């Protein structure tokens, strides 16, 4: 549009005609800025509608004085309604909520109006086609100059699909837990037989080497049973709440037991396993032997695996005192090439 400067002009009759005849006054105004503002507003409104549709969102605003509400086009779409098919009031909005969820939604709105605090509530709505959708609603207060709560503005977020995915994930987690519990139970049965038969074997007339081998089998089976017990209590693992025990253990004996388990692997590679226990290391310390042994086996196994020749050194010693305690430490090192 060509910009026209605001102006006005009065048209008078041509010469020779009566001056008392009708006159016409023309007023010209520049509407460019207004039309530009209208176009900008319309474009912004389209972007808002598109964003609401993509995010499955709808916005609303409540006037606390009149109880009237305003819905965005996105919120009408979430409810499966068109403008004019909704009683634009708080009671009308609550009627769209399923009966079992309606009390908690009403309580959340009332609390927000009384305290001015932000609220968040999850509920289901009923649509005209008989379907239901799960919504997550959030609202914040609208305050006047004196701080009084004049109303609320908020959003509805359709979380139906997200909730279904969450339920599927929980069901998969439950199925996994049941599977692990079943498998752990099935493995425990033969392992108990291994432990029992090894105990009987140890009661027979074995020579020193045979007894050492049988004791290694016994301790390894007992360790596996302890791990299976933890798997049976999978809820703790799944919730990241597996607690370490603090019971008396002999670090030197634990390290020696680990070396016995790794002795065959080290012997095949011609690697020597060396245990170095510091003289000031207490015989009994507090720790979790069931967790310590697998860690040492993993570290020692890697050290043996990646050592071409030489030896693997296990060192047990006391760290400098911190906060009144003297923690112990076990290192597995492979100084060989």
Backbone bond lengths (Angstrom), bond angles and torsions (degrees), N, CA, C in turn:
res aa  C-N    CA-C-N  psi(-1)  N-CA   C-N-CA  omega(-1)  CA-C   N-CA-C  phi
1 X - - - 1.463 - - 1.520 108.84 -
2 X 1.332 116.15 136.33 1.462 121.15 176.59 1.504 108.55 -77.38
3 X 1.309 115.93 129.46 1.455 120.17 -178.97 1.520 110.26 -71.96
4 X 1.318 115.98 129.96 1.468 122.07 179.12 1.511 108.31 -117.32
5 X 1.312 116.97 129.70 1.460 120.65 -179.58 1.519 109.38 -68.40
6 X 1.324 117.83 140.90 1.472 119.73 176.76 1.524 110.15 -56.57
7 X 1.326 115.98 131.31 1.474 120.04 179.60 1.519 108.82 -158.65
8 X 1.302 115.35 166.85 1.453 119.03 174.17 1.520 108.51 -146.30
9 X 1.343 116.66 156.70 1.455 120.69 -178.20 1.512 108.93 -153.26
10 X 1.304 115.58 140.05 1.460 121.07 176.90 1.526 109.08 -102.97
11 X 1.300 118.83 130.74 1.457 124.40 177.62 1.518 109.30 -96.15
12 X 1.307 115.69 128.40 1.482 121.14 -178.93 1.527 108.67 -110.08
13 X 1.335 118.56 159.13 1.471 121.04 -179.82 1.524 110.24 -63.26
14 X 1.343 118.23 153.38 1.464 121.69 177.28 1.530 110.93 -62.63
15 X 1.321 116.11 163.68 1.456 120.12 -179.94 1.523 110.14 -62.60
16 X 1.256 114.56 144.63 1.465 120.77 179.66 1.496 112.78 94.52
17 X 1.303 118.10 -19.01 1.466 119.65 177.83 1.516 109.42 -93.89
18 X 1.268 114.90 164.09 1.461 119.79 -175.94 1.522 110.38 -65.09
19 X 1.300 115.34 132.47 1.473 120.98 177.66 1.500 111.79 -71.88
20 X 1.335 113.52 -9.90 1.483 116.53 -179.34 1.519 111.35 -90.19
21 X 1.329 116.57 1.63 1.458 119.34 -179.38 1.523 111.40 -70.36
22 X 1.308 116.91 176.54 1.477 120.96 -178.73 1.521 111.91 -66.13
23 X 1.271 115.75 146.18 1.453 122.75 175.64 1.535 109.29 -120.17
24 X 1.319 115.40 151.31 1.462 120.98 179.61 1.521 108.57 -118.99
25 X 1.343 115.75 130.86 1.472 121.22 178.61 1.530 108.49 -112.44
26 X 1.313 117.55 119.81 1.456 123.30 179.85 1.522 109.93 -102.47
27 X 1.336 116.06 134.50 1.462 122.17 176.80 1.534 108.16 -120.38
28 X 1.286 115.76 124.48 1.465 121.48 -178.87 1.522 108.78 -110.93
29 X 1.329 115.66 124.39 1.463 120.01 179.97 1.534 109.55 -121.95
30 X 1.313 115.52 147.45 1.468 121.61 177.19 1.534 108.83 -86.86
31 X 1.340 116.53 112.68 1.471 122.17 -178.94 1.523 112.16 -102.91
32 X 1.313 117.09 10.99 1.467 119.50 -176.52 1.519 111.79 -60.27
33 X 1.321 117.91 -47.54 1.463 121.01 -176.91 1.522 111.52 -65.53
34 X 1.350 115.76 -38.78 1.461 117.68 179.77 1.523 111.29 -66.24
35 X 1.347 116.57 -43.06 1.452 119.00 178.93 1.525 111.63 -66.06
36 X 1.346 116.31 -35.96 1.455 119.29 177.08 1.534 110.49 -64.50
37 X 1.340 116.47 -41.40 1.468 120.13 177.91 1.524 110.94 -64.36
38 X 1.343 116.52 -39.65 1.462 119.59 178.66 1.532 111.16 -64.86
39 X 1.337 116.72 -42.00 1.461 119.89 178.19 1.526 111.03 -63.27
40 X 1.346 116.64 -41.14 1.461 120.40 179.39 1.520 110.70 -64.04
41 X 1.338 116.02 -42.77 1.469 120.09 179.65 1.529 110.25 -63.96
42 X 1.337 116.93 -42.40 1.467 120.07 -179.85 1.523 110.90 -64.07
43 X 1.334 116.73 -39.22 1.453 120.01 178.26 1.525 111.04 -65.89
44 X 1.334 116.72 -41.91 1.466 120.19 177.62 1.516 111.16 -62.76
45 X 1.329 116.35 -40.33 1.462 119.82 179.36 1.526 110.71 -63.74
46 X 1.346 117.03 -40.04 1.467 119.87 177.42 1.523 111.42 -63.78
47 X 1.324 116.19 -40.60 1.464 119.30 178.82 1.522 111.25 -63.84
48 X 1.339 116.37 -39.43 1.469 119.95 178.52 1.518 110.33 -63.32
49 X 1.349 116.67 -44.38 1.467 120.05 -179.88 1.528 110.97 -63.41
50 X 1.330 116.04 -42.18 1.463 119.42 178.96 1.532 111.35 -64.67
51 X 1.338 116.74 -40.43 1.467 120.64 178.91 1.515 111.01 -64.71
52 X 1.332 116.78 -41.45 1.464 120.17 178.37 1.527 110.74 -62.75
53 X 1.330 116.16 -40.74 1.463 119.28 -179.27 1.527 110.95 -66.80
54 X 1.335 116.80 -42.01 1.455 119.61 -179.10 1.521 111.77 -66.28
55 X 1.340 116.37 -40.79 1.465 120.75 -177.18 1.521 112.67 -89.35
56 X 1.346 117.13 -2.14 1.463 122.07 -176.52 1.524 109.66 55.02
57 X 1.324 113.80 52.58 1.454 121.63 -179.48 1.520 110.25 -118.62
58 X 1.309 115.29 157.38 1.456 122.28 170.80 1.512 108.57 -146.08
59 X 1.325 116.77 143.26 1.467 120.77 -178.58 1.516 110.23 -110.89
60 X 1.315 115.62 154.83 1.456 121.33 178.85 1.512 109.85 -148.30
61 X 1.334 115.81 159.74 1.454 121.23 178.65 1.524 108.51 -142.76
62 X 1.316 116.03 135.44 1.461 123.13 -177.25 1.513 110.24 -115.18
63 X 1.331 116.32 130.73 1.472 122.50 172.90 1.515 107.14 -93.33
64 X 1.335 116.74 112.45 1.464 119.98 -175.77 1.520 112.14 -64.19
65 X 1.335 117.72 -32.03 1.463 120.27 -177.86 1.506 113.10 -68.72
66 X 1.328 117.66 -48.93 1.460 121.82 -176.44 1.523 113.50 -94.30
67 X 1.325 116.20 -18.04 1.454 119.46 -176.94 1.509 113.34 78.26
68 X 1.333 117.58 5.72 1.463 120.94 -179.80 1.527 109.94 -82.17
69 X 1.311 116.02 152.76 1.458 121.59 179.20 1.519 109.50 -128.04
70 X 1.314 115.05 154.57 1.456 122.17 174.68 1.523 108.27 -120.91
71 X 1.321 115.57 133.63 1.455 121.06 179.13 1.524 109.94 -112.56
72 X 1.310 115.00 144.95 1.458 119.71 171.53 1.522 109.14 -80.29
73 X 1.342 115.80 166.23 1.461 119.26 178.20 1.521 110.85 -61.18
74 X 1.348 115.80 -34.63 1.457 119.29 179.17 1.513 112.42 -62.80
75 X 1.324 117.52 -36.45 1.461 120.42 -179.47 1.523 110.63 -71.82
76 X 1.331 116.35 -36.52 1.468 118.64 174.24 1.530 109.94 -60.14
77 X 1.329 116.68 -43.64 1.466 119.94 -179.13 1.522 111.42 -63.91
78 X 1.357 117.43 -39.82 1.462 119.64 178.40 1.521 111.32 -61.40
79 X 1.332 117.16 -32.77 1.463 121.33 -179.73 1.528 111.98 -87.61
80 X 1.346 117.73 -5.19 1.460 120.11 -177.94 1.516 112.30 71.08
81 X 1.320 117.03 29.31 1.463 122.17 -177.70 1.522 110.29 -119.34
82 X 1.346 114.00 165.53 1.458 121.25 171.58 1.520 108.75 -115.58
83 X 1.332 117.45 153.99 1.465 119.56 177.66 1.530 110.57 -53.28
84 X 1.322 115.39 134.29 1.452 120.82 -176.86 1.510 113.06 100.19
85 X 1.348 117.42 -15.14 1.468 120.86 179.02 1.516 111.57 -98.22
86 X 1.313 116.65 17.68 1.460 120.60 -174.91 1.517 109.48 -137.29
87 X 1.325 116.52 132.81 1.462 122.26 173.34 1.522 108.12 -72.25
88 X 1.324 116.17 103.86 1.472 121.14 -172.22 1.523 111.52 -73.08
89 X 1.325 115.25 66.40 1.459 121.33 178.79 1.521 108.71 -144.10
90 X 1.336 115.95 165.89 1.460 119.85 179.17 1.523 110.84 -62.67
91 X 1.336 116.65 -40.90 1.468 119.34 179.45 1.527 110.54 -64.49
92 X 1.346 116.48 -38.16 1.457 119.55 177.48 1.509 112.14 -65.33
93 X 1.333 115.80 -36.22 1.458 119.51 178.39 1.521 110.88 -67.82
94 X 1.332 116.58 -40.14 1.464 120.63 179.66 1.520 111.44 -67.88
95 X 1.332 117.48 -28.98 1.461 120.10 179.73 1.531 111.88 -64.82
96 X 1.332 116.55 -23.05 1.458 119.99 179.32 1.522 112.23 -78.91
97 X 1.327 117.51 -10.78 1.460 122.75 -179.77 1.526 108.47 -86.43
98 X 1.331 117.36 140.64 1.460 119.86 177.57 1.525 110.34 -58.18
99 X 1.323 115.70 147.28 1.455 121.30 -172.74 1.525 112.54 -57.52
100 X 1.358 117.13 -38.41 1.464 118.75 -177.01 1.530 112.29 -71.68
101 X 1.331 116.88 -20.97 1.472 120.27 179.39 1.525 113.27 -98.60
102 X 1.328 116.52 -12.34 1.469 120.30 -173.23 1.530 113.75 -60.65
103 X 1.338 119.58 -41.40 1.477 118.11 -179.08 1.524 113.54 -61.17
104 X 1.335 118.39 -42.34 1.462 118.95 -177.80 1.522 111.72 -70.55
105 X 1.349 117.57 -30.01 1.465 119.91 176.45 1.520 109.91 -69.93
106 X 1.343 116.69 -44.33 1.463 119.96 178.26 1.524 110.94 -61.59
107 X 1.333 116.85 -39.00 1.464 120.57 179.08 1.526 110.66 -65.65
108 X 1.327 117.67 -39.38 1.460 120.69 179.79 1.525 111.18 -65.35
109 X 1.341 116.94 -41.87 1.466 120.55 178.84 1.524 109.96 -65.23
110 X 1.324 116.97 -45.37 1.462 120.90 179.36 1.519 111.46 -60.71
111 X 1.324 116.97 -42.30 1.461 120.85 179.59 1.523 111.19 -63.77
112 X 1.340 116.83 -41.60 1.463 119.97 -179.92 1.522 111.43 -65.28
113 X 1.342 117.01 -38.46 1.466 119.75 179.15 1.526 112.19 -69.66
114 X 1.321 116.87 -33.74 1.466 120.23 -177.91 1.521 112.43 -79.87
115 X 1.315 117.46 -41.41 1.472 121.19 -174.81 1.522 113.63 -98.77
116 X 1.328 117.17 -23.72 1.456 120.10 -175.74 1.519 113.34 79.23
117 X 1.333 117.11 5.79 1.461 120.45 -179.85 1.525 110.74 -82.23
118 X 1.326 115.51 153.06 1.458 120.41 175.23 1.524 109.41 -68.34
119 X 1.319 116.40 147.20 1.466 121.34 -179.97 1.519 109.35 -130.42
120 X 1.320 114.82 157.46 1.465 122.54 176.81 1.518 107.09 -145.56
121 X 1.306 116.94 130.92 1.459 120.61 -177.77 1.529 108.61 -148.55
122 X 1.325 115.69 144.94 1.467 121.89 179.52 1.520 108.70 -113.67
123 X 1.335 116.28 136.10 1.461 120.39 -176.07 1.521 109.06 -160.15
124 X 1.342 115.97 177.98 1.455 121.78 178.18 1.519 109.88 -115.97
125 X 1.331 115.33 146.83 1.458 120.86 175.99 1.526 108.93 -117.30
126 X 1.325 115.00 155.77 1.462 121.10 177.52 1.524 108.76 -103.69
127 X 1.333 116.10 134.86 1.461 121.59 178.75 1.530 109.54 -103.62
128 X 1.330 117.41 158.33 1.467 119.79 -177.92 1.521 113.83 -58.43
129 X 1.348 118.20 -27.67 1.465 119.84 -179.14 1.521 113.03 -80.74
130 X 1.344 117.07 4.41 1.458 121.30 178.36 1.509 114.46 92.30
131 X 1.315 118.03 -8.42 1.460 120.86 178.92 1.523 110.30 -81.62
132 X 1.303 115.31 164.38 1.464 121.18 176.93 1.520 108.61 -124.01
133 X 1.323 115.68 151.69 1.461 122.45 176.42 1.523 107.84 -132.75
134 X 1.320 115.37 143.83 1.464 120.46 178.26 1.518 109.00 -95.03
135 X 1.341 115.42 129.80 1.461 122.44 -176.73 1.530 110.92 -118.13
136 X 1.313 114.12 145.20 1.461 121.27 167.86 1.527 106.40 -111.69
137 X 1.314 116.67 113.02 1.463 121.57 -176.91 1.519 110.19 -105.94
138 X 1.323 114.57 137.86 1.462 121.61 174.78 1.518 108.10 -129.62
139 X 1.315 116.44 142.03 1.463 120.45 -178.39 1.518 110.31 -142.72
140 X 1.324 114.83 148.28 1.456 121.99 175.44 1.514 108.37 -130.80
141 X 1.305 117.64 155.68 1.458 121.52 -173.47 1.526 111.51 -82.74
142 X 1.335 114.60 151.75 1.465 122.99 171.70 1.522 106.57 -106.92
143 X 1.308 116.71 120.45 1.465 120.68 -174.68 1.525 110.93 -111.26
144 X 1.332 114.07 147.83 1.453 120.75 175.64 1.508 111.69 -85.54
145 X 1.353 117.17 -178.02 1.476 120.56 -178.63 1.526 113.27 -57.36
146 X 1.339 117.79 -33.82 1.459 120.52 -179.69 1.511 114.47 -87.90
147 X 1.314 117.19 2.60 1.466 120.70 179.65 1.512 114.13 94.08
148 X 1.349 117.40 -3.30 1.464 119.82 -179.88 1.530 109.87 -69.56
149 X 1.329 115.26 145.28 1.460 120.57 179.39 1.533 108.51 -78.99
150 X 1.342 115.87 115.47 1.457 121.60 -179.22 1.523 112.39 -94.18
151 X 1.323 116.38 -18.88 1.451 119.26 -178.62 1.511 110.93 172.18
152 X 1.310 114.27 -166.31 1.461 120.97 -179.60 1.517 109.42 -133.35
153 X 1.312 115.51 149.26 1.459 120.96 167.82 1.524 107.68 -131.14
154 X 1.312 115.93 142.08 1.451 117.71 -175.69 1.506 112.40 -161.64
155 X 1.305 114.80 -172.36 1.462 122.45 -178.55 1.515 109.72 -134.00
156 X 1.325 114.69 154.16 1.454 123.13 165.76 1.526 106.65 -110.37
157 X 1.323 116.07 134.84 1.471 120.76 176.00 1.519 107.59 -121.93
158 X 1.319 116.31 121.21 1.464 121.16 179.77 1.524 108.74 -74.88
159 X 1.332 116.43 110.04 1.469 121.68 -178.09 1.530 110.94 -112.74
160 X 1.329 116.33 23.61 1.466 119.87 -177.62 1.517 111.52 -58.83
161 X 1.338 115.85 -50.80 1.461 119.60 -178.97 1.530 111.04 -66.95
162 X 1.341 116.93 -39.68 1.461 119.97 178.86 1.527 111.00 -61.86
163 X 1.332 115.91 -40.44 1.464 119.64 179.09 1.524 110.94 -65.27
164 X 1.337 115.87 -40.13 1.467 119.04 178.62 1.527 111.00 -64.06
165 X 1.336 116.19 -40.66 1.465 119.47 177.84 1.526 111.13 -65.01
166 X 1.341 116.43 -38.42 1.461 119.96 178.11 1.524 110.84 -64.09
167 X 1.336 116.55 -42.05 1.463 119.64 178.89 1.527 110.86 -64.39
168 X 1.334 116.59 -38.43 1.462 119.25 177.68 1.519 111.19 -64.47
169 X 1.343 115.84 -40.20 1.466 119.24 179.10 1.527 110.94 -64.99
170 X 1.342 116.30 -41.47 1.465 119.78 178.30 1.522 111.16 -64.35
171 X 1.325 115.86 -39.79 1.466 119.51 179.18 1.525 110.15 -65.38
172 X 1.345 116.09 -40.28 1.466 119.28 177.46 1.524 110.86 -64.10
173 X 1.339 116.29 -38.36 1.462 119.94 178.42 1.519 111.29 -65.53
174 X 1.356 115.86 -40.74 1.467 118.88 177.86 1.528 110.97 -64.52
175 X 1.330 115.90 -41.02 1.462 119.07 178.69 1.525 111.01 -63.58
176 X 1.333 115.99 -38.96 1.463 119.49 178.59 1.521 110.69 -64.71
177 X 1.328 116.26 -41.62 1.461 119.64 179.77 1.528 110.94 -63.71
178 X 1.340 115.86 -42.31 1.466 119.29 178.86 1.524 110.98 -63.87
179 X 1.332 116.29 -40.07 1.463 119.74 179.46 1.526 110.72 -63.07
180 X 1.337 116.66 -46.40 1.462 119.88 -179.41 1.522 111.31 -63.94
181 X 1.340 115.59 -39.48 1.461 118.35 179.28 1.530 110.96 -63.85
182 X 1.347 115.94 -42.10 1.465 119.66 179.66 1.525 111.15 -64.95
183 X 1.345 115.80 -47.04 1.454 119.17 -178.98 1.530 111.43 -64.84
184 X 1.335 116.18 -39.37 1.465 119.28 178.86 1.518 110.83 -62.20
185 X 1.350 115.26 -40.58 1.466 118.78 179.13 1.528 110.49 -65.09
186 X 1.335 116.88 -41.15 1.458 119.96 -179.66 1.524 111.51 -65.61
187 X 1.328 116.67 -34.93 1.469 119.87 179.85 1.525 110.95 -75.60
188 X 1.338 116.00 -33.63 1.470 119.74 -178.75 1.526 111.83 -60.27
189 X 1.326 116.24 -36.87 1.465 119.29 -175.71 1.527 112.21 -60.35
190 X 1.345 119.13 -53.07 1.474 117.56 178.15 1.529 112.38 -69.11
191 X 1.350 117.75 -29.48 1.462 119.05 179.51 1.525 110.81 -67.05
192 X 1.325 115.97 -37.26 1.469 118.33 175.24 1.522 110.26 -61.98
193 X 1.347 115.69 -35.63 1.459 118.61 176.55 1.521 111.72 -65.80
194 X 1.346 116.80 -38.58 1.467 120.23 177.47 1.520 110.57 -62.14
195 X 1.337 116.19 -45.50 1.471 120.34 -179.39 1.520 109.97 -63.03
196 X 1.343 115.64 -45.93 1.462 118.53 -178.25 1.515 112.59 -63.41
197 X 1.326 117.33 -44.90 1.461 119.98 -179.69 1.531 111.66 -67.83
198 X 1.336 116.20 -32.83 1.472 118.67 177.46 1.518 110.40 -67.58
199 X 1.335 116.34 -38.00 1.463 119.04 176.25 1.531 110.61 -61.55
200 X 1.344 116.78 -42.03 1.459 119.90 177.71 1.527 111.09 -64.39
201 X 1.348 115.15 -37.96 1.457 119.11 179.35 1.524 111.17 -64.40
202 X 1.341 116.10 -38.15 1.465 119.60 179.96 1.526 111.86 -67.47
203 X 1.317 116.63 -21.67 1.475 119.78 178.92 1.532 112.24 -83.18
204 X 1.319 117.42 -2.58 1.470 120.62 178.79 1.525 110.12 -92.73
205 X 1.298 115.95 174.95 1.462 120.58 -177.80 1.523 112.18 -79.69
206 X 1.313 118.40 82.37 1.462 123.04 178.48 1.524 109.89 -96.65
207 X 1.341 114.62 149.46 1.464 116.52 172.96 1.538 108.31 -79.87
208 X 1.325 116.55 179.50 1.459 120.75 -174.09 1.518 113.44 -60.74
209 X 1.324 118.22 -45.07 1.463 121.57 -178.04 1.526 110.59 -67.90
210 X 1.337 116.54 -43.22 1.454 119.56 179.35 1.525 111.58 -62.42
211 X 1.328 115.86 -40.99 1.464 119.93 178.90 1.535 110.61 -63.62
212 X 1.326 116.27 -39.43 1.467 119.56 179.32 1.521 110.69 -63.26
213 X 1.359 116.34 -42.10 1.457 119.63 178.83 1.529 110.66 -64.76
214 X 1.320 116.81 -43.42 1.463 120.49 -178.97 1.525 111.29 -64.83
215 X 1.329 117.50 -38.49 1.461 120.52 177.61 1.525 111.19 -65.36
216 X 1.340 117.55 -35.87 1.458 120.46 176.55 1.519 110.83 -64.23
217 X 1.359 115.79 -43.15 1.462 119.67 176.69 1.528 110.00 -60.90
218 X 1.312 116.84 -42.61 1.467 121.31 -179.14 1.517 111.36 -63.23
219 X 1.315 118.53 -47.12 1.469 120.94 -178.45 1.526 111.21 -67.37
220 X 1.342 117.14 -36.99 1.467 119.93 178.62 1.526 110.93 -66.30
221 X 1.320 117.09 -42.18 1.457 120.67 178.12 1.521 111.12 -64.37
222 X 1.321 116.48 -40.21 1.470 119.83 178.22 1.516 110.72 -63.83
223 X 1.334 117.32 -38.81 1.460 120.74 177.71 1.523 110.86 -64.04
224 X 1.326 117.10 -43.28 1.453 120.37 179.14 1.524 111.06 -63.87
225 X 1.309 117.74 -38.78 1.459 120.51 177.25 1.523 111.17 -62.95
226 X 1.313 116.85 -39.24 1.459 120.26 179.27 1.532 110.55 -64.60
227 X 1.348 115.96 -39.70 1.462 119.17 177.66 1.527 110.73 -65.57
228 X 1.322 116.60 -40.01 1.463 120.20 177.55 1.519 111.49 -62.15
229 X 1.322 116.63 -35.11 1.461 119.36 176.69 1.521 111.19 -61.92
230 X 1.326 116.68 -37.57 1.463 119.83 177.79 1.524 111.22 -68.40
231 X 1.340 116.37 -37.16 1.459 119.23 179.24 1.527 110.28 -66.64
232 X 1.325 116.43 -36.42 1.464 119.61 176.55 1.518 111.15 -60.97
233 X 1.325 116.65 -32.02 1.468 120.18 176.93 1.528 108.58 -95.85
234 X 1.335 115.44 54.53 1.464 120.85 -171.35 1.518 112.76 -66.78
235 X 1.320 117.90 -20.51 1.462 119.50 -178.94 1.515 111.49 -59.16
236 X 1.338 115.99 -34.94 1.459 119.03 178.74 1.530 111.18 -68.27
237 X 1.323 115.71 -41.51 1.464 119.52 179.93 1.519 109.70 -66.75
238 X 1.334 117.21 -44.70 1.454 121.45 -177.09 1.518 111.15 -63.80
239 X 1.324 117.41 -30.53 1.464 121.47 179.68 1.513 112.54 -93.14
240 X 1.332 116.93 8.24 1.476 121.74 -179.88 1.521 111.17 57.20
241 X 1.324 116.31 38.67 1.461 120.59 -179.58 1.525 111.11 -123.97
242 X 1.310 116.43 30.98 1.462 120.19 177.63 1.521 108.45 -70.91
243 X 1.300 116.66 120.59 1.465 121.44 -174.80 1.524 110.65 -96.81
244 X 1.321 115.03 138.31 1.459 120.78 175.42 1.526 109.42 -82.78
245 X 1.315 115.28 140.45 1.455 119.77 178.32 1.530 110.04 -84.09
246 X 1.284 116.26 156.51 1.465 122.29 175.09 1.521 107.31 -126.91
247 X 1.333 115.16 82.99 1.458 120.75 -179.16 1.531 108.68 -122.45
248 X 1.292 114.98 166.48 1.463 119.90 -177.94 1.527 110.43 -71.00
249 X 1.333 116.11 131.98 1.461 120.42 177.35 1.528 109.18 -145.02
250 X 1.310 114.26 154.81 1.465 122.03 177.84 1.523 107.67 -101.16
251 X 1.325 116.94 107.76 1.456 121.32 -176.06 1.528 110.89 -63.05
252 X 1.330 116.42 -44.88 1.464 120.10 -178.19 1.520 111.20 -59.38
253 X 1.327 116.20 -45.07 1.467 119.82 179.38 1.515 111.27 -64.79
254 X 1.328 116.17 -39.84 1.472 120.18 179.24 1.521 110.75 -62.02
255 X 1.341 116.67 -44.69 1.459 120.31 179.55 1.530 110.55 -64.44
256 X 1.317 116.95 -41.13 1.466 119.81 178.47 1.519 111.52 -63.78
257 X 1.333 117.39 -38.96 1.468 120.25 177.57 1.526 110.93 -62.70
258 X 1.333 116.07 -39.75 1.462 119.92 178.49 1.525 110.27 -64.57
259 X 1.320 116.75 -42.07 1.468 120.14 178.99 1.520 111.32 -62.28
260 X 1.334 117.21 -36.07 1.455 120.21 177.29 1.531 111.22 -63.80
261 X 1.333 116.11 -38.41 1.455 119.65 178.72 1.531 111.91 -67.29
262 X 1.348 115.87 -32.79 1.464 120.61 -178.34 1.524 113.14 -91.07
263 X 1.323 116.19 -3.71 1.466 119.72 -173.62 1.522 111.90 -61.11
264 X 1.333 117.43 -41.78 1.462 119.43 -179.00 1.516 111.97 -62.35
265 X 1.319 117.15 -45.65 1.465 121.67 179.18 1.528 111.09 -62.94
266 X 1.348 116.35 -41.62 1.466 119.52 179.98 1.526 111.23 -68.48
267 X 1.328 116.74 -36.97 1.455 120.80 -178.39 1.530 110.99 -63.70
268 X 1.331 116.66 -39.14 1.458 120.38 179.99 1.530 111.61 -62.38
269 X 1.349 117.67 -30.35 1.465 120.89 -179.23 1.524 112.38 -96.83
270 X 1.331 116.72 0.92 1.451 119.91 -178.62 1.513 113.36 68.76
271 X 1.336 116.57 32.60 1.467 122.32 -178.41 1.524 108.60 -106.02
272 X 1.309 115.83 138.22 1.458 121.60 179.56 1.524 109.68 -94.97
273 X 1.318 116.35 136.60 1.459 122.07 175.10 1.516 108.43 -99.85
274 X 1.326 116.83 123.86 1.456 122.63 -176.42 1.531 108.68 -117.83
275 X 1.321 116.48 131.84 1.461 122.43 177.95 1.517 108.70 -111.99
276 X 1.311 116.41 125.39 1.457 122.47 179.37 1.519 108.57 -123.22
277 X 1.328 116.32 107.86 1.466 121.92 -179.49 1.522 108.46 -106.60
278 X 1.341 115.76 123.92 1.464 120.07 -178.74 1.526 109.91 -63.48
279 X 1.338 117.80 141.43 1.472 120.51 -177.95 1.522 113.51 -62.03
280 X 1.347 116.59 -30.22 1.465 118.96 -177.11 1.526 112.67 -87.93
281 X 1.334 117.24 3.71 1.469 119.54 178.25 1.523 109.02 -73.55
282 X 1.335 117.86 124.00 1.471 119.63 -179.93 1.522 111.65 -61.39
283 X 1.304 114.87 149.87 1.461 119.31 178.48 1.519 111.43 -64.65
284 X 1.333 115.81 -40.31 1.453 121.28 -179.89 1.528 109.17 -118.88
285 X 1.338 115.87 128.18 1.466 121.32 175.75 1.521 108.00 -130.04
286 X 1.334 115.92 166.47 1.459 120.67 177.89 1.520 109.40 -91.05
287 X 1.307 116.07 131.69 1.453 120.75 179.93 1.510 110.72 -175.62
288 X 1.327 115.74 -172.01 1.463 121.93 179.70 1.526 107.79 -116.99
289 X 1.312 118.14 97.32 1.479 120.10 -176.70 1.520 113.25 -63.60
290 X 1.322 117.39 -32.02 1.463 120.28 -178.38 1.527 110.58 -66.98
291 X 1.344 116.91 -34.40 1.468 119.89 177.89 1.534 111.12 -83.54
292 X 1.335 116.85 -32.41 1.457 120.18 -175.59 1.527 111.47 -68.50
293 X 1.316 116.65 -43.07 1.470 119.15 -175.32 1.532 112.21 -62.06
294 X 1.339 120.85 -47.51 1.469 118.70 177.87 1.522 113.22 -60.61
295 X 1.337 116.85 -35.69 1.469 119.73 178.41 1.523 110.38 -63.73
296 X 1.337 116.02 -45.66 1.466 120.06 179.59 1.521 111.41 -66.02
297 X 1.325 116.53 -37.58 1.469 119.66 178.24 1.523 110.38 -64.35
298 X 1.318 116.37 -41.05 1.462 119.94 179.87 1.526 111.06 -65.93
299 X 1.347 116.40 -46.95 1.457 119.85 179.41 1.526 111.40 -64.03
300 X 1.336 116.10 -46.84 1.461 119.62 -179.72 1.518 112.26 -64.51
301 X 1.349 116.02 -39.95 1.450 119.16 179.00 1.519 112.27 -62.71
302 X 1.335 116.48 -40.63 1.463 119.46 176.90 1.527 111.39 -66.20
303 X 1.334 115.75 -39.89 1.464 119.00 179.61 1.531 110.78 -61.89
304 X 1.330 116.62 -43.48 1.461 120.06 178.69 1.533 110.57 -66.59
305 X 1.319 115.65 -40.27 1.462 120.23 -176.69 1.519 111.82 -62.61
306 X 1.335 116.56 -41.35 1.458 120.21 -173.69 1.538 113.41 -100.44
307 X 1.310 116.72 13.23 1.463 120.83 175.77 1.527 108.55 -104.41
308 X 1.339 115.33 121.44 1.463 119.10 -178.39 1.513 112.89 -76.48
309 X 1.314 116.02 -39.11 1.465 120.64 179.88 1.521 107.95 -159.63
310 X 1.340 115.14 170.30 1.462 118.59 179.92 1.507 111.18 102.24
311 X 1.322 116.70 -132.02 1.458 120.32 -176.43 1.519 110.62 -148.11
312 X 1.329 115.28 163.46 1.464 123.19 174.16 1.526 107.36 -115.89
313 X 1.326 115.59 127.13 1.467 121.30 -174.82 1.511 110.63 -106.60
314 X 1.324 115.88 126.62 1.454 122.63 172.69 1.533 107.92 -104.88
315 X 1.326 117.21 116.27 1.465 121.26 179.72 1.519 110.12 -113.12
316 X 1.326 115.50 132.10 1.459 122.07 176.47 1.520 107.61 -120.30
317 X 1.344 115.84 124.42 1.467 118.49 -176.73 1.524 109.51 -154.68
318 X 1.329 114.77 173.46 1.463 122.26 -178.19 1.523 109.19 -97.94
319 X 1.320 116.29 133.12 1.457 121.11 174.67 1.523 109.95 -80.90
320 X 1.333 118.27 160.58 1.470 120.45 175.78 1.520 110.98 -56.80
321 X 1.318 116.20 144.15 1.465 121.75 -177.46 1.523 110.53 -61.82
322 X 1.349 115.92 134.05 1.463 121.97 175.97 1.517 108.19 -134.26
323 X 1.351 115.17 130.30 1.472 121.39 177.90 1.514 111.69 51.96
324 X 1.312 116.61 40.62 1.457 120.98 175.82 1.501 114.51 80.40
325 X 1.340 118.48 2.31 1.459 121.04 -179.01 1.524 109.18 -119.68
326 X 1.331 115.49 155.94 1.469 121.80 178.62 1.516 108.19 -124.00
327 X 1.347 118.05 84.95 1.459 120.09 -177.77 1.515 111.80 -69.68
328 X 1.311 115.36 150.64 1.458 120.96 177.29 1.519 110.55 -97.18
329 X 1.332 114.47 164.51 1.462 119.49 -179.12 1.520 109.13 -146.25
330 X 1.339 114.26 143.90 1.464 121.03 176.25 1.526 107.34 -123.43
331 X 1.344 116.50 124.02 1.468 122.20 177.76 1.516 109.33 -110.45
332 X 1.325 114.48 142.80 1.458 120.34 170.78 1.529 108.59 -116.65
333 X 1.297 118.37 113.93 1.458 121.15 -175.44 1.530 110.55 -124.82
334 X 1.335 113.83 149.79 1.460 120.02 178.55 1.520 108.26 -125.70
335 X 1.337 117.43 83.14 1.469 118.90 -177.13 1.504 113.81 -73.03
336 X 1.316 117.70 -12.25 1.467 119.85 -179.57 1.517 111.68 -68.79
337 X 1.344 118.68 161.61 1.454 121.57 -179.19 1.525 111.28 -68.95
